[in-house]
Each structure stands twice: as structure tokens, then as C-alpha cells.
């Protein structure tokens, strides 16, 4: 038997004064009421109620147990109420993980806007380029670039991670504007990664069988896109970066999009959270806000 249910039956018996009254109030049989009381007494190894054919009374142990049961059931009800409320209203700590470039340059301001709308939510944002399994690492939501096939995770598609080529007007004024991908080979390019002195860097354009690979060169390499973005805006070279990252600089005229007639690399982006259980309100609201801020096109 369930111990909390048996405690609730016991409280009702004491409060109403009889098994029959308790049975009627809880819509169970008097025999079931008796089974709950016997279950508790057997578990405790003590008599809770002194019963005769005419009346029943609490033993000393029964009276003390009655007072503690009221506290236990009250706390259990409060815990259930809190959990239910948190499923309806965003509340509590939300652990979010994202790739470094996207997380630092794009997701961070999104998070602060989300927090302004939900004052009872806290967000712990960690940035890692390696894949984070939410189930293993205690993360509520992880944002990944690239398709994920894991039946234990719910995948919510976001806007694709579209890479585009851009440069500052000052750079183009000094070095000219490339009109084809092949012309990038003659330009100073800003290279994401740690390839200095190792394998050459290639930028790809096109899809399927129609792909053009261009070997680019440059003197600045970095695994942090914030470094490359600043260098691009200051006119030090041409960058291949996510449209969602360079978008504000494009709108402001600090960067100019290049080679827009050529298809540049695009990768799926998705928000992931654990499947198999109903997500809390904080997860639901955060994912809804992500979809609104980074909607799929078409």
C-alpha cells in the first residue's frame, strides 16, 4: 500500500471519529479503511487506535503519529503544489548549453531578453563546441549546429546556420571586391579554427555534386569567432561566418555581403531537451522563444 494514502486515511478516521465516516468521505469501503490502518500499525509495530464495538480512541503513539502525519501530508501537498505551479509558470534554474560563437554573440542577448520577461527564472548559460548530452550532463536545453539523431532527445528545428562571406567597406576599397569564389584565393581571409601551419583551409560553395572548393589563405587564425568578427569589421580581411552572427554589422553597413549569387554552406540548427517526460514551463517557454527568435524559413 501507499504510505501517504494510508496516512491520509488515518487522519480522516481520527478527524471523523469512525471507519464508516472516513470511508464515506474518501469514497472507499470500510474494509479498505481498516486495511490502511492495519498496514500502518504493522509497519510501525504499534497500535494506533484502541477499538471496541462501541467506540475508538487514540493511543499515545497514535496521537503523536497523528500530529506528525498532518505535518508530512501538508508538506507533501505543498511539494506537489510547487511542482504543479512550476509546470504552469516559468520558474527556477534553467541550464542552457550552446556552441561558443553562437552562444556568446547571439544567444547571450537573447537570454537577457528572456530573463526580463520571466523574472522568476534563472539561466545558467555554458558555452562548449563539443556535443553536450543533456541527459548525461544535467543540461535542460542544448543548442546544436548539425543534425542530431537521438530518440532520447526532443529536437526542435531552428533557423539553419547559414554561412556567408563578408568584408568591411574599407577592405574592399583597398583590395577590390571578389566576384567569384575562385577570386577569394587572391585575398586576405580570416580563418576560423587552428589551422596555422597545418592543412590548408578550404571554403566550399554550392550543393550536392555542384560544389566549388576554394583554398583560401590568411594570416589571422582563431577558434573564437569574436576575434574574426572584430578583425573583419576593422577591415583586416574577408570572413566566412554565420549570417545570424554578422547580421547586425551587415545592417549597420560595417560589413558588406559578398558572393550572394553563390550558395554558401548551410547547416541545420536545433534545440534539444530530454524526451519521455513532460517538460517544465521554463523549458517550454524558452524553446518557444527560441523558435520565435530563430524561425525556420519556408
C-alpha positions as a Markdown table, in Angstrom:
| # | Residue | x | y | z |
|---|---|---|---|---|
| 1 | Unk | 0.0 | 0.0 | 0.0 |
| 2 | Unk | 1.0 | 3.6 | -0.5 |
| 3 | Unk | 2.2 | 5.0 | 2.8 |
| 4 | Unk | 1.0 | 8.6 | 2.2 |
| 5 | Unk | -2.5 | 7.3 | 1.2 |
| 6 | Unk | -2.7 | 5.3 | 4.4 |
| 7 | Unk | -1.7 | 8.3 | 6.4 |
| 8 | Unk | -4.4 | 10.3 | 4.8 |
| 9 | Unk | -7.0 | 7.6 | 5.6 |
| 10 | Unk | -5.7 | 7.5 | 9.2 |
| 11 | Unk | -6.1 | 11.3 | 9.6 |
| 12 | Unk | -9.7 | 11.1 | 8.2 |
| 13 | Unk | -10.6 | 8.3 | 10.7 |
| 14 | Unk | -9.3 | 10.3 | 13.6 |
| 15 | Unk | -10.9 | 13.6 | 12.4 |
| 16 | Unk | -14.4 | 12.0 | 11.7 |
| 17 | Unk | -14.3 | 9.5 | 14.6 |
| 18 | Unk | -15.2 | 6.3 | 12.7 |
| 19 | Unk | -14.1 | 4.0 | 9.9 |
| 20 | Unk | -17.6 | 4.3 | 8.3 |
| 21 | Unk | -17.5 | 8.1 | 8.2 |
| 22 | Unk | -13.9 | 8.1 | 6.8 |
| 23 | Unk | -14.9 | 5.5 | 4.2 |
| 24 | Unk | -17.8 | 7.7 | 3.1 |
| 25 | Unk | -15.7 | 10.8 | 2.9 |
| 26 | Unk | -13.0 | 9.1 | 0.9 |
| 27 | Unk | -15.3 | 7.1 | -1.2 |
| 28 | Unk | -13.8 | 3.7 | -0.3 |
| 29 | Unk | -15.2 | 0.8 | 1.7 |
| 30 | Unk | -14.9 | 0.5 | 5.5 |
| 31 | Unk | -12.9 | -2.7 | 4.9 |
| 32 | Unk | -10.4 | -0.8 | 2.8 |
| 33 | Unk | -10.1 | 1.8 | 5.6 |
| 34 | Unk | -9.4 | -1.0 | 8.0 |
| 35 | Unk | -6.7 | -2.4 | 5.7 |
| 36 | Unk | -4.9 | 1.0 | 5.6 |
| 37 | Unk | -4.9 | 1.3 | 9.4 |
| 38 | Unk | -3.7 | -2.3 | 9.8 |
| 39 | Unk | -0.9 | -1.6 | 7.2 |
| 40 | Unk | 0.3 | 1.4 | 9.3 |
| 41 | Unk | 0.1 | -0.5 | 12.6 |
| 42 | Unk | 2.0 | -3.4 | 11.1 |
| 43 | Unk | 4.6 | -1.1 | 9.7 |
| 44 | Unk | 5.1 | 0.7 | 13.0 |
| 45 | Unk | 4.8 | -2.3 | 15.2 |
| 46 | Unk | 2.4 | -0.4 | 17.4 |
| 47 | Unk | -1.3 | 0.1 | 18.0 |
| 48 | Unk | -2.6 | 3.5 | 16.8 |
| 49 | Unk | -6.3 | 3.1 | 17.7 |
| 50 | Unk | -7.9 | 1.3 | 20.6 |
| 51 | Unk | -11.1 | -0.1 | 19.0 |
| 52 | Unk | -14.2 | -1.6 | 20.7 |
| 53 | Unk | -17.6 | -2.3 | 19.3 |
| 54 | Unk | -18.9 | 1.0 | 20.7 |
| 55 | Unk | -16.0 | 3.5 | 20.3 |
| 56 | Unk | -12.4 | 4.1 | 19.3 |
| 57 | Unk | -9.7 | 6.2 | 20.9 |
| 58 | Unk | -6.2 | 7.2 | 20.1 |
| 59 | Unk | -3.3 | 5.5 | 21.9 |
| 60 | Unk | -0.4 | 7.7 | 23.0 |
| 61 | Unk | 1.6 | 6.6 | 20.0 |
| 62 | Unk | -1.5 | 7.1 | 17.8 |
| 63 | Unk | -1.8 | 10.7 | 19.0 |
| 64 | Unk | 1.8 | 11.5 | 18.3 |
| 65 | Unk | 1.7 | 9.8 | 15.0 |
| 66 | Unk | -1.5 | 11.8 | 14.1 |
| 67 | Unk | 0.3 | 15.1 | 14.7 |
| 68 | Unk | 3.3 | 14.1 | 12.6 |
| 69 | Unk | 1.1 | 12.7 | 9.8 |
| 70 | Unk | -0.6 | 16.1 | 9.5 |
| 71 | Unk | 2.8 | 17.8 | 9.0 |
| 72 | Unk | 4.0 | 15.1 | 6.5 |
| 73 | Unk | 0.9 | 15.3 | 4.4 |
| 74 | Unk | 0.9 | 19.1 | 4.5 |
| 75 | Unk | 4.5 | 19.1 | 3.2 |
| 76 | Unk | 3.7 | 16.6 | 0.5 |
| 77 | Unk | 0.8 | 18.7 | -0.7 |
| 78 | Unk | 2.9 | 21.8 | -0.7 |
| 79 | Unk | 5.6 | 19.9 | -2.7 |
| 80 | Unk | 3.0 | 18.8 | -5.3 |
| 81 | Unk | 1.6 | 22.2 | -5.5 |
| 82 | Unk | 5.0 | 23.7 | -6.1 |
| 83 | Unk | 5.8 | 21.2 | -8.8 |
| 84 | Unk | 2.5 | 21.8 | -10.5 |
| 85 | Unk | 2.9 | 25.6 | -10.3 |
| 86 | Unk | 6.4 | 25.3 | -11.9 |
| 87 | Unk | 4.9 | 23.3 | -14.8 |
| 88 | Unk | 2.4 | 26.1 | -15.4 |
| 89 | Unk | 4.6 | 29.1 | -14.7 |
| 90 | Unk | 8.3 | 29.5 | -15.7 |
| 91 | Unk | 10.3 | 29.4 | -12.5 |
| 92 | Unk | 13.6 | 28.2 | -11.2 |
| 93 | Unk | 17.1 | 27.5 | -12.7 |
| 94 | Unk | 17.3 | 26.7 | -16.4 |
| 95 | Unk | 20.6 | 25.2 | -17.6 |
| 96 | Unk | 21.3 | 26.0 | -21.2 |
| 97 | Unk | 24.3 | 25.0 | -23.4 |
| 98 | Unk | 25.3 | 26.3 | -26.8 |
| 99 | Unk | 28.3 | 26.5 | -29.1 |
| 100 | Unk | 30.8 | 29.2 | -28.3 |
| 101 | Unk | 30.4 | 31.6 | -31.2 |
| 102 | Unk | 26.6 | 31.4 | -31.4 |
| 103 | Unk | 26.2 | 31.4 | -27.7 |
| 104 | Unk | 28.5 | 34.4 | -27.0 |
| 105 | Unk | 27.5 | 36.6 | -29.9 |
| 106 | Unk | 23.8 | 35.8 | -30.5 |
| 107 | Unk | 22.3 | 33.7 | -27.7 |
| 108 | Unk | 23.6 | 35.9 | -24.8 |
| 109 | Unk | 21.5 | 38.9 | -25.7 |
| 110 | Unk | 18.5 | 36.6 | -26.3 |
| 111 | Unk | 18.9 | 35.2 | -22.8 |
| 112 | Unk | 18.9 | 38.6 | -21.2 |
| 113 | Unk | 15.7 | 39.5 | -23.0 |
| 114 | Unk | 14.1 | 36.2 | -21.9 |
| 115 | Unk | 15.1 | 36.9 | -18.3 |
| 116 | Unk | 13.5 | 40.3 | -18.5 |
| 117 | Unk | 10.2 | 38.7 | -19.5 |
| 118 | Unk | 10.4 | 35.9 | -16.8 |
| 119 | Unk | 11.6 | 37.4 | -13.5 |
| 120 | Unk | 11.3 | 34.1 | -11.6 |
| 121 | Unk | 13.7 | 32.2 | -14.0 |
| 122 | Unk | 17.4 | 32.0 | -13.6 |
| 123 | Unk | 19.6 | 30.9 | -16.6 |
| 124 | Unk | 23.0 | 29.2 | -16.4 |
| 125 | Unk | 24.5 | 29.5 | -19.9 |
| 126 | Unk | 27.5 | 27.4 | -20.7 |
| 127 | Unk | 29.3 | 27.5 | -24.0 |
| 128 | Unk | 31.0 | 24.5 | -25.5 |
| 129 | Unk | 31.7 | 23.5 | -29.1 |
| 130 | Unk | 31.7 | 19.8 | -28.2 |
| 131 | Unk | 28.4 | 17.9 | -28.2 |
| 132 | Unk | 26.6 | 18.0 | -24.8 |
| 133 | Unk | 24.2 | 15.2 | -24.0 |
| 134 | Unk | 21.5 | 16.9 | -21.8 |
| 135 | Unk | 20.7 | 13.6 | -20.1 |
| 136 | Unk | 24.3 | 12.9 | -19.0 |
| 137 | Unk | 25.4 | 16.4 | -18.1 |
| 138 | Unk | 22.4 | 17.8 | -16.3 |
| 139 | Unk | 21.5 | 20.4 | -19.0 |
| 140 | Unk | 17.9 | 21.4 | -19.6 |
| 141 | Unk | 18.3 | 22.6 | -23.1 |
| 142 | Unk | 21.3 | 22.4 | -25.5 |
| 143 | Unk | 21.5 | 24.1 | -28.9 |
| 144 | Unk | 23.5 | 22.3 | -31.5 |
| 145 | Unk | 24.6 | 23.0 | -35.1 |
| 146 | Unk | 24.2 | 19.9 | -37.2 |
| 147 | Unk | 21.6 | 17.2 | -37.3 |
| 148 | Unk | 21.2 | 15.0 | -34.1 |
| 149 | Unk | 19.7 | 11.6 | -34.2 |
| 150 | Unk | 18.9 | 10.6 | -30.6 |
| 151 | Unk | 15.5 | 9.1 | -29.7 |
| 152 | Unk | 16.0 | 10.1 | -26.1 |
| 153 | Unk | 16.0 | 13.8 | -27.0 |
| 154 | Unk | 13.3 | 16.0 | -28.4 |
| 155 | Unk | 14.7 | 18.0 | -31.4 |
| 156 | Unk | 13.1 | 21.4 | -32.2 |
| 157 | Unk | 14.4 | 22.8 | -35.5 |
| 158 | Unk | 15.6 | 26.4 | -35.6 |
| 159 | Unk | 16.8 | 28.7 | -38.4 |
| 160 | Unk | 19.6 | 27.0 | -40.3 |
| 161 | Unk | 23.1 | 28.1 | -39.6 |
| 162 | Unk | 23.8 | 29.8 | -42.9 |
| 163 | Unk | 27.4 | 30.8 | -43.6 |
| 164 | Unk | 28.0 | 33.9 | -45.8 |
| 165 | Unk | 31.1 | 35.8 | -47.0 |
| 166 | Unk | 31.5 | 39.4 | -45.9 |
| 167 | Unk | 34.1 | 42.1 | -45.6 |
| 168 | Unk | 34.3 | 45.8 | -44.4 |
| 169 | Unk | 33.9 | 48.6 | -47.0 |
| 170 | Unk | 37.4 | 49.8 | -46.1 |
| 171 | Unk | 39.0 | 46.4 | -47.0 |
| 172 | Unk | 37.1 | 46.3 | -50.3 |
| 173 | Unk | 38.2 | 49.8 | -51.1 |
| 174 | Unk | 41.8 | 48.8 | -50.7 |
| 175 | Unk | 41.8 | 45.3 | -52.3 |
| 176 | Unk | 38.7 | 45.2 | -54.6 |
| 177 | Unk | 35.6 | 43.1 | -54.4 |
| 178 | Unk | 35.8 | 39.4 | -55.4 |
| 179 | Unk | 33.1 | 38.5 | -57.9 |
| 180 | Unk | 33.5 | 34.7 | -57.9 |
| 181 | Unk | 34.6 | 32.2 | -55.2 |
| 182 | Unk | 37.8 | 31.5 | -57.1 |
| 183 | Unk | 38.9 | 35.1 | -56.6 |
| 184 | Unk | 39.0 | 34.6 | -52.8 |
| 185 | Unk | 42.3 | 32.8 | -53.3 |
| 186 | Unk | 43.9 | 36.2 | -54.0 |
| 187 | Unk | 42.5 | 37.9 | -50.9 |
| 188 | Unk | 43.4 | 38.1 | -47.2 |
| 189 | Unk | 40.9 | 35.8 | -45.5 |
| 190 | Unk | 40.1 | 35.5 | -41.8 |
| 191 | Unk | 40.2 | 31.8 | -40.9 |
| 192 | Unk | 38.2 | 30.1 | -38.2 |
| 193 | Unk | 40.0 | 27.3 | -36.4 |
| 194 | Unk | 43.5 | 26.4 | -35.5 |
| 195 | Unk | 45.0 | 25.6 | -39.0 |
| 196 | Unk | 48.1 | 27.9 | -38.9 |
| 197 | Unk | 51.0 | 25.8 | -40.2 |
| 198 | Unk | 48.8 | 22.8 | -40.8 |
| 199 | Unk | 46.4 | 21.7 | -43.5 |
| 200 | Unk | 45.2 | 24.4 | -45.9 |
| 201 | Unk | 41.8 | 25.9 | -45.3 |
| 202 | Unk | 39.1 | 25.4 | -47.9 |
| 203 | Unk | 35.8 | 27.3 | -48.3 |
| 204 | Unk | 33.0 | 25.5 | -50.2 |
| 205 | Unk | 30.2 | 26.9 | -52.3 |
| 206 | Unk | 27.3 | 25.1 | -53.9 |
| 207 | Unk | 25.3 | 21.9 | -53.1 |
| 208 | Unk | 25.3 | 18.3 | -53.9 |
| 209 | Unk | 27.5 | 17.4 | -56.9 |
| 210 | Unk | 27.9 | 21.1 | -57.8 |
| 211 | Unk | 30.4 | 22.2 | -55.2 |
| 212 | Unk | 33.3 | 24.5 | -55.6 |
| 213 | Unk | 36.2 | 24.3 | -53.1 |
| 214 | Unk | 38.4 | 27.3 | -52.8 |
| 215 | Unk | 41.7 | 27.2 | -50.9 |
| 216 | Unk | 42.0 | 30.4 | -49.0 |
| 217 | Unk | 44.9 | 32.0 | -47.3 |
| 218 | Unk | 45.2 | 34.4 | -44.4 |
| 219 | Unk | 47.4 | 35.5 | -41.5 |
| 220 | Unk | 44.8 | 35.5 | -38.8 |
| 221 | Unk | 43.5 | 32.2 | -37.4 |
| 222 | Unk | 41.2 | 31.9 | -34.4 |
| 223 | Unk | 38.9 | 29.4 | -32.8 |
| 224 | Unk | 36.9 | 32.3 | -31.4 |
| 225 | Unk | 34.7 | 34.0 | -33.9 |
| 226 | Unk | 34.5 | 37.2 | -31.9 |
| 227 | Unk | 38.2 | 37.7 | -32.8 |
| 228 | Unk | 37.5 | 37.3 | -36.5 |
| 229 | Unk | 34.4 | 39.4 | -36.5 |
| 230 | Unk | 36.3 | 42.3 | -34.9 |
| 231 | Unk | 39.1 | 41.9 | -37.5 |
| 232 | Unk | 36.6 | 41.8 | -40.3 |
| 233 | Unk | 34.8 | 45.0 | -39.1 |
| 234 | Unk | 38.1 | 46.8 | -38.8 |
| 235 | Unk | 39.0 | 45.9 | -42.4 |
| 236 | Unk | 41.7 | 43.3 | -42.0 |
| 237 | Unk | 40.2 | 40.7 | -44.3 |
| 238 | Unk | 37.3 | 38.7 | -45.7 |
| 239 | Unk | 35.3 | 36.4 | -43.3 |
| 240 | Unk | 33.1 | 33.4 | -43.8 |
| 241 | Unk | 30.7 | 33.4 | -40.9 |
| 242 | Unk | 27.1 | 32.7 | -39.8 |
| 243 | Unk | 24.6 | 35.2 | -41.1 |
| 244 | Unk | 22.9 | 35.3 | -37.7 |
| 245 | Unk | 26.3 | 36.4 | -36.2 |
| 246 | Unk | 27.2 | 39.1 | -38.8 |
| 247 | Unk | 23.6 | 40.3 | -39.4 |
| 248 | Unk | 23.8 | 43.4 | -37.2 |
| 249 | Unk | 27.1 | 44.5 | -38.8 |
| 250 | Unk | 25.6 | 44.0 | -42.2 |
| 251 | Unk | 22.5 | 46.1 | -41.4 |
| 252 | Unk | 24.7 | 48.8 | -39.9 |
| 253 | Unk | 27.0 | 48.9 | -43.0 |
| 254 | Unk | 30.1 | 47.9 | -41.1 |
| 255 | Unk | 30.2 | 44.7 | -43.3 |
| 256 | Unk | 29.1 | 44.1 | -46.9 |
| 257 | Unk | 27.9 | 40.7 | -48.0 |
| 258 | Unk | 29.9 | 39.2 | -50.9 |
| 259 | Unk | 29.2 | 36.4 | -53.4 |
| 260 | Unk | 25.4 | 36.4 | -52.7 |
| 261 | Unk | 24.8 | 34.7 | -56.1 |
| 262 | Unk | 26.7 | 31.6 | -54.9 |
| 263 | Unk | 25.3 | 29.1 | -52.4 |
| 264 | Unk | 27.4 | 29.1 | -49.3 |
| 265 | Unk | 27.4 | 26.3 | -46.6 |
| 266 | Unk | 24.3 | 25.8 | -44.5 |
| 267 | Unk | 23.9 | 23.5 | -41.5 |
| 268 | Unk | 20.8 | 22.6 | -39.5 |
| 269 | Unk | 20.5 | 24.1 | -36.0 |
| 270 | Unk | 18.2 | 22.7 | -33.3 |
| 271 | Unk | 17.3 | 22.9 | -29.7 |
| 272 | Unk | 17.4 | 19.7 | -27.8 |
| 273 | Unk | 15.8 | 18.6 | -24.5 |
| 274 | Unk | 15.1 | 15.3 | -22.8 |
| 275 | Unk | 12.2 | 13.2 | -24.1 |
| 276 | Unk | 9.9 | 10.9 | -22.2 |
| 277 | Unk | 8.6 | 13.3 | -19.6 |
| 278 | Unk | 6.5 | 16.5 | -19.7 |
| 279 | Unk | 8.9 | 19.5 | -19.9 |
| 280 | Unk | 8.5 | 22.2 | -17.3 |
| 281 | Unk | 7.1 | 25.6 | -18.1 |
| 282 | Unk | 10.6 | 27.2 | -18.1 |
| 283 | Unk | 11.8 | 24.8 | -20.8 |
| 284 | Unk | 8.6 | 25.2 | -22.9 |
| 285 | Unk | 8.8 | 29.0 | -22.8 |
| 286 | Unk | 12.5 | 29.1 | -23.6 |
| 287 | Unk | 12.1 | 26.8 | -26.6 |
| 288 | Unk | 9.0 | 28.8 | -27.8 |
| 289 | Unk | 11.1 | 32.0 | -27.5 |
| 290 | Unk | 13.9 | 30.4 | -29.5 |
| 291 | Unk | 11.6 | 29.3 | -32.3 |
| 292 | Unk | 10.1 | 32.8 | -32.4 |
| 293 | Unk | 13.6 | 34.5 | -32.5 |
| 294 | Unk | 15.2 | 32.0 | -34.9 |
| 295 | Unk | 12.4 | 30.7 | -37.1 |
| 296 | Unk | 12.9 | 28.2 | -39.9 |
| 297 | Unk | 12.3 | 29.8 | -43.3 |
| 298 | Unk | 9.6 | 28.4 | -45.6 |
